[in-house]
């Protein structure tokens, strides 16, 4: 398991379109990927859960990846959250 804190750099936060994209990225990997914000834990492979997390620009969240391909998954998720890289 790897864990990393991330400062969200997406100007509008994780609203519909970024939430959809980050869920699609997470679904590409077999590992478990979660986002922790304050006291809530969100499954990054669930679009509605990511949307409901209500993550805003400038907030710090913790990403956990556990399982096969966890390093690659972490790199892509962090890159997207920090700089809103659309692939």
ABEGO torsion letter per residue (X at the ends): XBBBBBBBABAAEBBAAAAAAAAAAAAABABBBBBBBEABBBBAABAAAAAAAGBBBGBBBBBBBBEBGAAAAAAAAAAAAAAGBBX
